[in-house]
Amino acid sequence: MGGGGQLTEPGEPGGGRDGGVYTWEEVQSHSSRNDQWLVIDRKVYNITQWAKRHPGGFRVISHYAGEDATEAFTAFHPDLTFVRKFLKPLLIGEPAATEPSQDRNKNAAIIRDFHSLRAQAESEGLFRARPLFFCLHLGHIVLLEALARLMIWLWGTNWILTSLCAVMLATAQSQAGWLQHDFGHLSVFKKSRWNHLLHKFIIGHLKGASANWWNHRHFQHHAKPNIFRKDPDVNMLSVFVVGTTQPVEYGIKKIKHMPYNHQHQYFFLVGPPLLIPVFFHIQIMHTMISRHDWVDLVWSMSYYLRYFSCYIPLYGPFGSLALISFVRFLESHWFVWVTQMNHLPTDIDHEKHQDWLTMQLQATCSIEQSFFNDWFRGHLNFQIEHHLFPTMPRHNYHLVAPQVRALCEKHGIPYQMKTLRQGLVDIVKSLKNSGDLWLDAYLHK
C-alpha cells in the first residue's frame, strides 16, 4: 500500500501454505516485524519479504500486518489491476468460508456502504483530473517566484521590498507544497510514472525537499491517522503530549520532559517557527544521505543552486541565506496552522482496528469551503474527503462531500466541519486540554 515510488517486477514467492485456509485469529498472529500476513479481498498474502521492497515504504504496509487491508489497498492505488499482479506471488490462501469478510469489530454495513460510495464516485468520473487546473496552479507558483526576483532586481533590496519578496516566495513555497501533495498522491495523471516525475520536480526543484522522504512519512499518516507508533505526525518527540490518552499515560509514569501544562503557550515558540526550517530540514537531509537517495538529493540541490544563483548577486551569501531562512519561517507558520487544525483537535489514541470510514472520520475534521479557504489550504479544508479518497483530484472534493456527509449521518458517525477561525482556536484549546490532563495525572495518579 502507499502510492509512492516505482514498482518493479514481482519475483519472490509468498511462502507459507499454498492454497491454505485460515482463521482471522491465525492471520492476526502473523503481525511481527519478521512475519507479516494481511488480507485483501478475502485472499491471504505473506508480505514478509515484499514489505522491504514496497514502493510506499516498509512501515506503511507493515501497519496492516495481521489484519484486513482491503480498504487501504483500494484507497492508495489508482490502478488496482496493475498492482494486483504484484500480489500473485505472495498469495498463500484465503480465510475459511465460515470466517466473515471483515476482521475484529469492523462494521460490515459501513464497509459495504462505503464501497458503494466509492464505486459511485468512480462512475461519476470524480477520480479524473482536469489538467488545466493543475497547470494554472503551477503557473501561479512560477509567476510568484519570477515577480519576486524581478521586483528586487528592478527596484532594489530595501527592507520593504525584501519583506514583500519574502512573503511572495513563502506563498509560492506553500502553494508548491499543496501541489506536490497532489502529485504525491497520484491524483493528477493516469500513469503513475508521470505523477512520480512531476512530484520529484515540484518537491525537489521547486521546494528543495525529498519525494521519497515525503512518501514514506505521509502515507503512514494516511494509513493510520492519529494512531501512536504508526502515524509519524503524532510523534511529538516528547515535546508535546496530544489527545486524551497520552497525557494521562505520561502523567501516571511521571514523565516530564517539558512543562506540558504550558504547552499551549510554548507551542507558539517551538511549533510554527521551527518545524520546516529546523526539524524537517534536518530530517530530510539526514534521510536522503543515510538512505543513499542520490536522485532526490540532486533534485533538492537543484533548488538551492537555482535560488542562490538568483539571490547571491542581489544580497550576497549571508543576505541570501537570511532571506531563505525568513521564507522558511513564514512558510512553516502557514503549514503548521493549516495542517494541525485538521487532526490535532480530533481523536488521537492507540490502534483500535476500525473500518476505513470510522477511523478516518474520528481522526480528521474539515473546514468550511470558500474561494480563499480552497486556495489557502490547497483544498485540504476538505480533509475528510481527502482522507477517504486520497487519489481523488482535489477539485472534486466538493462534489463527493454531500455523499460522504449523508453516509456519515446514516451510520451515526460525526462529520466535523468548522470555520477557519474555530480550527485555529481549537489547536490551542486541544493542547491546553491535553496539558491539563497530564498535570492532573502527574500530581494525583
N, C-alpha and C positions, 0 to 999 in steps of 0.2 A: 504494500500500500504506500501511498505517497507518490506524487507525480513528478518529483524532481529527478534529474539525471537521465542518462540514456540507457535503454535496455540493451543487453547483449543476448546472444542466443542461449537458450537454456541448455544445460548439459547434465548436471548430476542427477541421479535418481533420488527419489524422495526417501527411500529406506522404509523400514517398518514392514508390516504385513500387507502384501498386495491383495487388494480386494477385501480387506478386513472389515468387520462390523464392530462398532464401538459404542459405548455409552458416553453420555456427556461427562460423567464422573471420570472416565478414563481419559477423555480428551483434556479435561481440566488438570489432570495430573502431569501433563507434559507442558509445563509453563516455566521451566527454569532456563537459565541462560544457555545451557548446552543441550537442551532437549525441548523443542518447541513444535507443537502442533497447533493448527487452527482449522476452522470450518468455514467454507464458503459455499453457499447454495447446496447445503447438505452433502458436501464432499469434504473428507478429512485429508489435510495436507501436512506433511512433515517439512517444515520450513527451516529446520535447524541449520543446515548448510547454506541454503539460499538466502537467509536473512542477512548474511555477511555481504552478499552481493546486491542486495536490494537497492535499486536506484534512489529511493526516497530515504535511505539510511537504515541502519540496523535497528535503531531504537523504535522507530515508528511502527514497524511490523511486529517487533517483539512485544509491544504493548498489548497486542491482541493474542498473544500466545495463550492457549488453553481455553479459548472462547470462540464464539461465532463472530466472524469478521465480515459477513456479507454486506452489511450496510456501509461500513467504512470502505471496503473494497470498491463498491459501486460509486461511492461519493468521490473518491480520489482519482479514478481512472476514466478519462473520456472515451477511450476506445477499448471496451471490455473484451471484444473478440480478439484483438491483438494481444492483450495482456494474458488472456486465459491460456494461450499456448505455452506460457512460461510456467503455468501451474501443472500441466500434464505430467511432467516427470516427477512431480512432488506428491502426486496422488497416492494415498495408501489405503483408502477405503471410504466408508460412509457411516453416519450414525445408524443405529439399529432402527428398524421400521417402527418400533414402539416408542422411540425417542422423539420428543417434539422438535420442531424446526428451530425454535429459539432456545437459548441456554439460560440457566439460572432463572431469575424472576422477570425477565424481559417480557413486555406486554405484546402478545401475539397480535391483538387487534390494532394496536398503534403501529406495529411494524408493517402489517398488511395495508393499512390506510396510507401510511407514508410512502410505501412502494407505489401505490396507485397515484398518489400526488406527483411523484417523480415521473412516472410514465406519462401522465397528463401534461406536465411541463415540457417533456421531450416532444410529445406530439404537437404541441403548440409552438415549437421552434424556439423555446426560451433558452436553449443551450447553444444557439447560433449567434455568433458575434457580428457586430457591424464594424467592419474595418475602418470606415471613415471616422467613427467615434474615437478610436484609439490613435489614428493618425493625427487628428486635431489635438488630442491631448498631448501627444508627443511634440507637436508643433508649438504649442504654447509654452512648453518647458524650454525648448531650444530658443524660442524668441525671448523669453525672460533672461536667459543667460547672455544672449547676444546683446540685448539692450543694456544690461547691467555693465558689461565691459565697454560698450560704445559710449555710454554716458560718462564713465570715468576718463576714457581716452579723449573725449571731446572737451569736457568741462573741468577736469581737474580732480584732485584727491582730497578736497576739504572734508571736514567731519560730516557735514550734512549729506553730501553726495556719497561718501563712503558708507554712511548708515543706510541710505536708501539702496545702495548697491548690495549691502549685506542682506537687507530684507528681500530684495528681488532674488538673490541667489538662494536664500533659505526657502523661499516659496518654490523655486524651481526644484530644489532638492526634495522638499516634502512631496510635491506633485510627482516627481520621478519615483519616490518611494511607493506611492499608490499605484503607479503604472507598472513598476517591476513586479508588484504583487499580483497584478492581472496575468502577466506572462508566466510568473512562477507557478500559478495555479492552472496553467494550460487552458485558460479560458478565452483565448483570442483566436488562434489558428486551429484548424482541424488536425494538422500534422504537428505532433509533439516536438519534433526537432526544430521547427521554426519558432515555437514558443521558447524552447531552451536557448536558442541562439539570441533571440531578442532579449530574453531575460538576462543573459550574461552581458549583453551590450548595455542595457539600461542600468542594472545594478552595479556593473563593473565600470564601464566607461563614463556613465553619467553621474554615478554616485561614489565610486571608489570602494565598493564593498564586494562581497563574495556570494555568488549564486548558490554554491553548494552549502556554504555555511547557513544561508537563509533557508534553503530547502530542508536541511536536516533538523533545524530548530523549529521552523514554522509548521511543518507537517505533524510534528509531535503535538504541538499546541492544538491543531485541528482534530487530531485523532482522539485525544483525551483532554479536552479543555478543563482547566481549573482542577486537575487531579494531581495531587502531590506525587512527586517522584516520576511522573510521566509527562506533565506539561512543564517545559522549561520556563515558561513565562511566569509561573508562580514560585519559581526557585529564587527567593529573595536574598540568598546568601546570608541569612540571619540578620540582615539589616532591618527588615520589616517582618512582622507577623501578620498574616492575612486570613480572612474568613473568620469562622467561629470555632473551628476545631483546633487549628494550630496554636492560637494564642493560649488556650487552656492547657494544651499539652506542654507547651514551653513553660507556662506558669507553674504547673504541678512539678515539673522537673527542675524548677528554679534556674532556668536558662535566662540569662540577662546579658546578651552580647551588646545590646543597646537599651536605652530607656524607652521601651516600646510604648509606654503610656504617653509619650511625647512624639510618637512617630508621625502623627498628622501635622506636626509643626516642622520637624526636620526633613520631612518629605520635600518641602519647597527648596531645600538646600542640596539634597542628595539625589532626588529622583529626576525631575525635569532637566536640571542643568548638566548632569553628568552622564546620563545613560548612553547617549550616542557619542559625545566627544571623548569619553574616557572608557567606560565599560565595553560598549560594543566595538569601539575601535581596537582596543587591546585584544578582545576575544576574536575578532575577525582576522587580524594579522597572525595571531598565535595559531588559529585553526588552519589557515592556508599554509603556513610554514611547517607546522607539525605534521600535517597530513600530506605534505608534498604536493599540494594542489597548485601547481605552477601555472596552469591555464587561467584560473581565477586570479592568481597573483598578477599575471601580466595584464589582464583586463583592469584590475584595480589600479595598478601603477600607471596605466594609460590615462586614467582620470587625473592623477596628481601631476603627471607630466604636462598634460594639457592645461591644467589650472595654473601651475607655477610659471609655465612659459607665457601665459597671458598676463599674469599679475605681478611677477617679479619686475618686469620693466617699468611698471607703474608705481609699485610700493616698495620694491626691494625685497630681499629674502625675509627679513624679520616682519615687515609690514604685511606681506602676502600671507605669511604663516598666521599672524594675528587676525587677519581678515577671515581666513578659512576657519579658524577656531571660533570666531564670533558667529559665523554662519552655522556651524555645527551646534553651537549653543542655542541659537534661535530654533533651528530645526528640531533639536531634542525636546524643547518645550512643546512644540506643535505635536510631535509624535507621541510623547508620553501622555499628554492630556487627552488626546483623541483616542488612543488605544486603551488606556486604563479605564475609561468610563464604560467600555464595552464589557469588561469582565470583573474588575476588582470589586465592585459592589454586589456581585452575584454569589452564588454558592461555590465555595472552594473547600474541597474535602478529599478524603482518600477514595480509592476506587470503589465504585458501587455496582459496576457491571450492568448499566442501564441500556435500554434501547437507544438508538441514534437520536431520535427526536427528543426524548426526555432528557438525555444527557446534554445535548446542545442547548436546549431551552433553559435548563437550570443554570448553565454557565455563561449565558450571553444575554445582552439586552440591546435594544435598538434605540435610535434617536430619531426624532420627527424629521420628516422629509421637507426640504426646501431647496431651492437652487443653490443657496450658499452652503447648506449642510452637505449636499451631494458633492460639491466641489471641494470644500474644506476638508471633508473626511474621506474623499475618494470613494464615495458611495458606501463606505463602511458604517454609515448610520443605519444601513440595512444589515446589521451584524448578524441577526438571527438567520436571515435568508442566506447570507454568505456562508455561515457555518453549516447550514443544512445542505447547501448546494455549492461547494467550493469551486467547481469548474464552470459554474454559470457566469456568463459575462455580466459585469456589474450593472450595465444599463438596463438589464431585465429584472433586477431585484424587485422593483416596484410593481411589476406585473404579477409576480408569484406571491407577493406579500399577503394579499387578501385571502388567498387559498391557504396559506400557512396559518393565518390567524383563525380561519374557520376550522381547520383541523385541530388546532390547539384548544379552541372552545369546545369542540365535540368531545375531547378526551379530558377536559378539565385541567389542562396544562397552562400555567400562567404565561402570557406573552407580554414581556416588559417593554414598554415604549415610553421614552422620556423626552423632555425638552433638552436642548443643548445645555442650557444653564443648569438644569437639575442634574444632568450627567456629570458636569464639572463638580458641583457641590457634593454629590454622592461619593466621589473619590475620597475627599477629605473626611466625610462622615464615616465611611466604612473603615478607614484607617484609625480614626478615633475610637470607634466601637470595638475594633479588634484590640487596640491598645488597652482599653478599659477592661476587656475580658482577661487579657494577660495579667494586668495588675491585680485584679481580684483573685485570680488563681494563684498568682505568685505570693500574695500576702495571706491568703486564707485557706488554701487547699494543700 
